[in-house]
Amino acid sequence: MEKFLKNLPEYARLNHNRFKKLVQKIKKRPPKYLDYLMGEIHQEVFEQIDCLTCANCCKTTSPIVTEKDIERIAKYLRLKPVEFIRKYLKKDTDGLWMMQQTPCVFLGPDNYCLIYEARPKACREYPHLDRKKNIQLLNLHLKNTAICPAAFEGMSLLEKKIEF
């Protein structure tokens, strides 16, 4: 896994055009069972991959943090929401809240999330393979192949399992 993770950006680059064609083909003729299939793929991928061996998402990206997330995390940390914002968040170019730094300040040295029970919705759902309306998330899955081994494996399995 360590070697795969180290080379993941290169693997993603080498497979980008193949995965991009798959995404285009699916968008052109979306199967009705796509969400069901992605749910199966999610299950299969996470039987093989343990996020704690990787945590690349926490090390390289910053999740969008919603107002509900702010309230929940601030309460968990026993801070006022405004204190939590001031201490940990910044606005992105779209005006959305995100963590000030990467790696995430809440990522422990053992790859455990220090606020796991209260973590942002985006973190809870990452890499989003088992979400509804997957047709709208295909470009995100494609992007995530360079960050997340589960997303990469998910796209590989999707290519094998989808029928046109």
N, C-alpha and C positions, 0 to 999 in steps of 0.2 A: 504494500500500500504506500509506503514512504516514497519509493521510487516513482510510482504512478503519480502521486501527489506532486512531487518535485517537477515532474515533466508534464503535468496537466496543461499548463498554458500552451506548450508546444503541441501536445496531442489535439487540443481544441483548435489550434490554428490549422493543423494538418487536416482536420476533419470538418472545418468550418463550411467549406463549399458543399460537401456532401450533406451535412445537417441542414444547411440553408435551403438546398433543393428539396429536402424532405419537408421542411416547414412550408415552402411555397406550394408543393404538391398537396399537402394537407389543407392549406388555406383555400386552394382552388376547388377541392372537392372534400369538404370536411365530413368525416364519417360521424354518424349519429352516436356511435358508441365510444367516441374519443375520451370523454371524461371517465367512463368505466375502465377503458384500457389503461389510461394514465393512473388510475387508482390501483390497478393490478401491478403496473410497473413500479409504482411507489413502494408497494409492499415487497415486491421482489428485490428491488434495489436495497432497501433498508434491512433486508435479511442478511445482506452481504457487507454493508458499509456501516461503520460505527462513527458517527460524527465526532466523537471524542478523540479519535485518532487523527483528526484533521483540523477542524475549527477554522478552516481557511476563510469561510464567510466572515467570521468575527475578526480575523486578522487582516482582511483586505478590503472589506466593504463597510459601509455605514447604512443601517436600516433607516427607513422613514419611521418617525415616531409620531403617532397620532395624539390628539388631545386625550383620548381615553388611556393611551399608554402612559402619557405624562402623569395623569392622575394616579393610575395604578402603581407605577414605579416610585413616584414621589411618596405615596403612602407607605409602600414597602420599605423605603429608605428612611422613613420618618422625616421627610423634608416637605416644605411647602412646594407646590408646583413651580412657583416662580424661582425658588432656590434651585430646584432640580434643573430647570431650563438654564439658568445662569451658569451653573456649575458644569453641566454635561452636554448641552445641546447648542446647535447653531442652525441657521436657516440655509437651505440649499438655493440654487439659482431659480428654482420654481417657488420659493417661499415656504417650502415644507421643512419641518423640523427633522434634524438628523443628529447623530452623535458627533461631538466636536473632533474626535480623534479616532484613528485606526492604528493599531488594533484597538478593538473596543476596550474601554477602561474597565469594563466588568468581566473581561475574559481572564480567568485564573490561569496560573502556570500549568495546571493539569488539564487545560482546555474546558474546564467546567465554567458555566456562566454563574457569576456571583449573585445575579438577580433572576435566576432561572424561572422561579415561580411567577415573577412579575414581568418577564421579558416582553419586549415589543411584539405586537401582532406579526410584523414582518419577519421577525426571528422565529416565532412559533410556526409559521407556515413555510419557511424556507426549506427546500428550493422550489416550493409551490407545485410540485408534480401532481399532487392529489386534490388540487382545488377544482372547483366547478368552472365551467366556461374556459377550458384549457385552450380552446382555439384562440382566445385573446392573449394567452400567455406564451405562445410558442416562441416569439422573438425573445422574450425574457429567458426561457429555457435555453435557447441558443446562446445567449450572452453568458448565462450561468455555467455553461460547459467549461469555460476557462477558469472558473473559480471553485466549482463544486464537483467532486467525483460522482456524487449521486446524480447530478444533472447530466453529466457526461454519459454515465451508464444508462440513465433514463432515455436519453436521445438514441443511444445505440440500440436499446431494446425496442423502442418505438419503431425504429426503422425495420427491425426484424419482424415485429408482430403486426404491424398495420397492414390491412388489406385494401387494395384499391380496385 
